[in-house]
Each structure stands twice: as C-alpha cells, then as structure tokens.
Amino acid sequence: MQRYYSYKYYLNASHSFDGLPSHAHAHTFTITLCIQVLESGFVSFMDVDKRIEQYFASFSGKYLNQVPELNDMNPTVENL
C-alpha cells in the first residue's frame, strides 16, 4: 500500500536584485513537500516535520543575499 503525505510551509524572507540591502523587498514563499512512503514501515512524520522546520528557520526573516548557502547565486524567486 502506498501512502502520501503533504506538508505545507511558509517562509518570509527578503532579497534584492542588486545585492544592496537598501533595495530589499520581501516575499512570502509557500513550500509544499509531498512524501510517498513506498514500504510498509514506520515513518515518524513528526520528526520529518521538525527537521524541515529547523532547516527553513535558518532562512526565515533573513536577507537572502547574505545567507551563506546562497552565496553562489542571485537569490531571485526564479533561482530559489
């Protein structure tokens, strides 16, 4: 039996096209994660949710041009 689970997260962050904080504008990103469980085993979806929320917390409320993980790109919506 295949099971599917869907999580939805919201992330508020800002960026600028030219890298200048004074030109920053904000976005609210909606991120949907769909998980398919292929085997009949136990999956702790609370643990999955907790880990994903912790990951997104590192970006929440940040100016994305200054986030180290995004140094190699212009953090436009298209690139993210």
Secondary structure, DSSP 4 states (H G I P E B T S, - for coil): --EEEEEEEEEEEEE-SSS-GGG-EEEEEEEEEEEEE-SSS---HHHHHHHHHHHHHTTTT-BGGG-GGGTTS---TTT-
